[in-house]
């Protein structure tokens, strides 16, 4: 069995409200938090290479600027929102 690790890093994250793929070649993410504007990406962006996001997943940005999509259950199991 592989070694286990516990997450202890802080990230920035926004919960996804809606995913719009109506524009060919583009993916637009709208967030639950209305203080943040939607973000539009090319469909070929590496952000979507490993996982196809669904509503309520999280758009995550790490300290080094790396961005990813995290499935909701996995994200909430590993992170607690800071105030």
C-alpha positions, -999 to +999 in steps of 0.1 A: +000+000+000+012+035-008+021+060+019-007+084+030-005+122+031-025+149+047-031+182+030-020+213+049-017+240+022-039+270+016-055+276-018-078+301-035-110+285-048-144+294-063-174+271-064-187+267-099-224+277-104-226+271-142-205+258-171-213+272-205-200+255-236-223+272-261-194+291-278-175+265-299-140+259-285-147+278-253-157+270-217-171+297-195-172+291-157-197+312-136-192+311-099-216+309-069-198+339-054-213+368-075-184+391-065-162+372-091-167+376-128-170+345-150-138+331-165-136+319-201-110+293-212-102+275-244-116+239-244-080+228-251-067+244-219-048+218-197-073+227-170-098+204-187-074+176-198-079+154-167-114+162-156-146+176-171-161+199-144-197+198-133-218+223-114-207+227-077-171+216-084-143+240-075-120+261-096-087+261-075-056+282-077-024+273-058+003+295-044+025+290-075-004+300-099-012+265-110-050+262-116-071+231-115-107+219-112-114+198-081-145+176-078-168+189-050-166+160-026-128+157-028-123+194-023-146+196+007-130+165+022-096+182+021-103+219+027-122+242+051-130+278+041-110+304+060-127+336+072 
